[in-house]
């Protein structure tokens, strides 16, 4: 999966989890939990939806590295 496909998957999943987040105004440096206000359950749901749509399962040890929208896009692109 290339970066563009990963970005589309992440934005689609974010749109389902956080419908108030506007993809057009989204800055990829925004932090998932602090800036987008995803709580721990939202974060887990986001990862589950991405696993279903991309086939990328995220082990718990990797959660701490997924802090921004960009880091999540890069993670998915590298593993799909």
Phi, psi and omega in degrees: 000133179273175184296323180295317178295319179296318179299315180298319179294317180295315181295322178296315180295318177298322179298329178281321184279319183231077185298343179279352177279122181270113183300329181292329181260004185287128175261125185294347177275356179295141180278137184298311186276318185278308186280319181269355176059040174278125175277180186297324178290320176298318180299315179295319178296320177301313180295323178294317179295321177293323177297319180293322185273335184243342184083006181265111176268135184251114177291151183303328180298338181270351184304319185294339179273351182261079186256329183241167176301316181297319180295326178290318177300313180297320180298313181294315181300323182285339187247350182273000000 
